[in-house]
Amino acid sequence: MRKLLIANRGEIAVRIVRAAREQGVATVAVYSEADKDAEHVRAADEAVLVGPAPATASYLSVDAILAAVRSSGADAVHPGYGFLSENADFARAVLDAGAVWVGPSPSAIREMGDKVAARKSAEAAGVPTVPGSVGEVHDAGEAEQVAERIGFPLAIKAAAGGGGRGIRVVEKQEDLAAAISTAQAEARAAFGSDAVYVERFIPRARHVEVQIFGDGKNAVHLGLRDCSMQRRRQKVVEEAGDLGLPERIVAGMSESAVQLAASVGYSGAGTVEFLFDELRTEYYFIEMNTRIQVEHPVTEMIYQRDLVGEQLRVAAGNPLSFTQADLVPYGHAIEVRINAENPQLNFLPSPGTIERFDLPAGPFVRVDSGFKAGSVVAPFYDSMLAKVIVWGNDRPTALARMQRALQELAIEGVTTTASFVSAVLAAEDFQTGRYHTTWLEQWMTDLEAADA
């Protein structure tokens, strides 16, 4: 690997530049017209314009990205997360162009990227799945047959979905037909496919994921992350360390994730996501993300491993640089996402020019960002400005350190979610670990009612 093109933007592009530079690999950034002065463009060794501001005409344009690969002479492509990172056709096109693809094989992406196919693969590998339809459901009649078997509430999910999108929850039978029709339309608009499936909705669940890594021959796990603190199924806070789960659940999730990765000959970084049913004390596979995750830093902090650097090493043809026995976690890590949104206005995006951007520092504090003072927050892309990550010997220490770090954070020119996140961290249920995937929205509702 001599020259790496990064098919992404923002903080993950900057993160990849740093990992590549440490390995002596030159980097190429791609950018839209809205990002011509962005930090990832400045960070890379060279940059190529790939189109106008809308992502569909730039960062999501396979033809434009491949043209940038050719014009820059890049011999490898890292997709980051989002955009084309889980597009099997793009991965195949990169390989067909003679470049190295930093990620799993196109076949693994295709098998794991389709939620119905991934569910079948999990069942074949002996991994527990949420009770639901065997495959795609085409109409309300088929969904009703599933409901008779597993009961309500149900979740209707887009087979090609991801990132918490394409999901409808149905509480009773009379709402099923309309929900199926709406879910199919949403799936078609968002993902280009109207395929949906049905599974049991678990109201008191924790969203727990396992970081896995493979080299095509061997697969290992790097522990669990709790991502239950969500608003509209979008993650707000992530943790790694002692999550307070039963030992058999921790062991089961870890083993299941490795089994699933091994079953598809997985190569590179990936995440296997589970729901932990607190009432039944059981866990179920929900999906696999065939890329690096936004929250990978918390895993890096407790294992002291550079996951992006390992991606590059494995993609270059090297075996994993660690075995399962080498992976011993220590301490607790927390990550919060700081977005350019206004919590007082239903989290309305807050684009504009950043006038002040003072980031926290000090022992065991890390900030990943693609912005600085003077940067323009464009309205075309994800609103995340920075990820603040801290480590501590234990969870209380990490929580105190995160609150201190957020007190040092000062961003002006755009409205951010920093004060909202700080309030969430201070909530008693969060402090004591008594929360689940629907806790945050209920907490917000209760606050609004108290202020009314």
HELIX and SHEET records of a PDB file:
HELIX    1   1 GLY A   10  GLU A   22  1                                  13    
HELIX    2   2 GLU A   33  ASP A   35  5                                   3    
HELIX    3   3 GLU A   39  ALA A   43  1                                   5    
HELIX    4   4 ALA A   55  ALA A   57  5                                   3    
HELIX    5   5 VAL A   62  SER A   72  1                                  11    
HELIX    6   6 ALA A   88  ASP A   96  1                                   9    
HELIX    7   7 PRO A  106  GLY A  113  1                                   8    
HELIX    8   8 LYS A  115  ALA A  124  1                                  10    
HELIX    9   9 ALA A  140  ILE A  150  1                                  11    
HELIX   10  10 GLN A  173  ASP A  175  5                                   3    
HELIX   11  11 LEU A  176  PHE A  191  1                                  16    
HELIX   12  12 GLU A  247  SER A  263  1                                  17    
HELIX   13  13 HIS A  296  TYR A  303  1                                   8    
HELIX   14  14 LEU A  307  ALA A  315  1                                   9    
HELIX   15  15 GLN A  324  ASP A  326  5                                   3    
HELIX   16  16 PRO A  343  LEU A  345  5                                   3    
HELIX   17  17 ARG A  395  GLU A  408  1                                  14    
HELIX   18  18 ALA A  418  ALA A  426  1                                   9    
HELIX   19  19 GLU A  428  GLN A  431  1                                   4    
HELIX   20  20 TRP A  439  ASP A  451  1                                  13    
SHEET    1   A 5 GLU A  46  GLY A  51  0                                        
SHEET    2   A 5 ALA A  26  SER A  32  1                                        
SHEET    3   A 5 LYS A   3  ILE A   6  1                                        
SHEET    4   A 5 ALA A  76  HIS A  78  1                                        
SHEET    5   A 5 VAL A 100  TRP A 101  1                                        
SHEET    1   B 3 ILE A 167  VAL A 170  0                                        
SHEET    2   B 3 LEU A 154  ALA A 158 -1                                        
SHEET    3   B 3 VAL A 196  ARG A 200 -1                                        
SHEET    1   C 8 GLU A 282  ASN A 289  0                                        
SHEET    2   C 8 SER A 267  ASP A 277 -1                                        
SHEET    3   C 8 ALA A 205  ASP A 215 -1                                        
SHEET    4   C 8 ALA A 219  ARG A 231 -1                                        
SHEET    5   C 8 GLN A 234  ALA A 240 -1                                        
SHEET    6   C 8 HIS A 332  ASN A 339 -1                                        
SHEET    7   C 8 MET A 384  GLY A 392 -1                                        
SHEET    8   C 8 VAL A 365  SER A 369 -1                                        
SHEET    1   D 2 GLU A 341  ASN A 342  0                                        
SHEET    2   D 2 LEU A 348  PRO A 349 -1                                        
SHEET    1   E 2 GLY A 352  THR A 353  0                                        
SHEET    2   E 2 VAL A 376  VAL A 377 -1                                        
SHEET    1   F 2 ARG A 356  ASP A 358  0                                        
SHEET    2   F 2 ALA A 410  GLU A 412 -1                                        
END                                                                             
